Amino acid sequence: MSTTKSALTRANIDYYIFIPAILFILGLAIPIGMNPGAAEALAGDLIAAITRGLGWLYLIGALAVFLFLLWLALGPYGRIRLGRPQDKPDFSKFNWLAMMFCAGMGSSIMNYAFAEPIYFMQGPALGFKAGSNQAAEYALMYSFFHWGIIAYGIYLLPAIPIAYMVFVKRANLFRLSEAFVGVLGDKAYGPVGKIIDVLVILGIIGGTATTLGLSVPVLSTLFSGTFGVPNTFGLQVFVLALWTAIFTWSVYQGLSKGIQVLSRINVLLALALLAFVFLTGPTLFILDLTTDSLGLLATNFFRMALWTDPIDKSGYPQAWTIFYWAWWLAYAPMVGLFTARISKGRTIRELILYAMVYGSVGSWVFFAVWGGYSIFAQTTGALDLSSILAANGMPATILAAVQAQPLGKIFMFLFLILFMVFTATTMDSSAYVLASMSSRRLDADEEPSRLNRITWAVILGITAIAMLMMGGLKAVQSSSIVLATPLVFLMALLVVSLMRMLKADYGIAVCTRHFVLQPSGEVAEAPASEAQPLSSLQPIPAH
């Protein structure tokens, strides 16, 4: 045990978080692996109970988060800079947004961009007839809604208080528990804070399993179609091993040399493939459908945000909207922590508005182009994706849509590369956040130790391969949504904690145009040329 502690100390690992997290992971993974079918059925029943019984809470909570962040961004607190006056952003706006987008959406958006509108045509919302023109017209609108501003609002809520604690109040821990200091006080550094952080680690592990559970079948299908090899279990293990190697290299290189580079390559390649489909496909139809869908989104936004379908009981909002909000919530601690880490020097307003606007537009472009192509192919009879989806599932549907593109083999190969890199950028972000959370001490400009980062990358890879071999990936995927339920209440506490900290530090001084908070605690008006709100705060002592 002493040897283990010594190794963890050299890696700057807090074993009071690391060891319990590993034990909990094993405690969940072993029973799931021993009986994956029963575990998946149990998790499915729990998800159904949660979406039925707490669906209204998810809908109201998600909309409240969006409205709160909008108020925060456009109000006086939006001028607060996440850092000291001399702090400049570590990354250009393009790289900053690229890393944020890749961490938050990952390969999931590639899973759904071609296929989700077809799902919505088969089982439409709002009482429309399956396969009707109305179902087709509203399909893209719902993808815009699910992958838009509310999703990014859920992601951003943890990011702001964490970034405030680390870059403004100079805390030397990088954990979600830090964000609760405004509510818990010193208890955030005790057993209560440790419990919060261990639960978050479990949620991140489950979230990555969700990504892999969706992505492994698709990628192995693409590998099989591209290289003409059988789609076997061995191929799926090879895919996972290759992924693990890619994101382990990325997280080893760190933020600037690894994650930033991979995210930049990812976004540029994605833009190239999107442009190719847009220019060689039904360009005018895509433009018309996108314009129409944005209008429908604006018209129906609040209805969709609060629609529970209590009379017809179609189950659509429970199966899709509420499930999506729970899914984003399961990812929120990881994406929030990562977003906070890369947002030094940004104002609260800048963080919220840029992430919501550019993040949503980025997601909408994927669905507008690839989803628009799928709707065009289905409605014109060029390609019966609906029958393929019903008979063979999402991987075969994506493969059919990709193979139908001009220069099919070349496009499929590049799509395969993009899919792998997209997933790797989510996984390296997860490993980086896990390493940050399990570090004993981490200053604002300090990265977790390489040994710590590699350790978590290997743990993620081994866990995923083990669950794949035991058939438990789907059960872990479902369990992550169940584990996200307590986060609904933690999100409410985050709002209270953030507002207490802002009011304690600034009071009514935010009514002035520019302001600084002196080390003495007094608020003084700053020169008009200074947009940063804070001069300095004393660092919080290590705990």
Buried (B, 14 or more C-beta within 10 A) or exposed (E): EEEEEEEBEEBBBBBBBBBBBBEBBEEBBEBBBEBBEEBBEBBBEBBEEBBBEBBBBBBEBBBBBBEBBBEBBEEBBBBBBBBBBEBEBBBEEEBBBBBBBBBBBBBBBBBBBBBBBBBBBBBBBBEBEEBEEBBBBBBBBBBBBBBBBBBBBBBBBBBBBBBBBBBBBBBBBBBBBBBBBBBBEEEBBEEBBBEBBBBBBBBBBBBBBBBBBBBBBBBBBBBBBBEEEEBEEEBBBBBBEEBBEBBBBBBBBBBEEBBBBBBBBBBEBBEEBBEBBBEEBBEEBBEEBBEBBBEBBEEBBEEBBBBBBEEEEBEBBBBBBBBBBBBBBBBBBBBBBBBBBBBBBBBBBBBBBBBBEBBBEBBBBBBBBBBBBBBBBBBEEEBBBBEBBEEEBBBBBBBBBBBBBEEBEEBBBBBBBBBBBBBBBBBBBBBBBBBBBBBBEBBBEEBBBBBBBBBBBEBBBEBBBBBBBBBBBBBBBBBBBBBBBEBBEBBBBBBEBBBBBBEEBBEEBBEBEBBBBEEEEEBEEBEEEBEBBBBBBEEBEEB
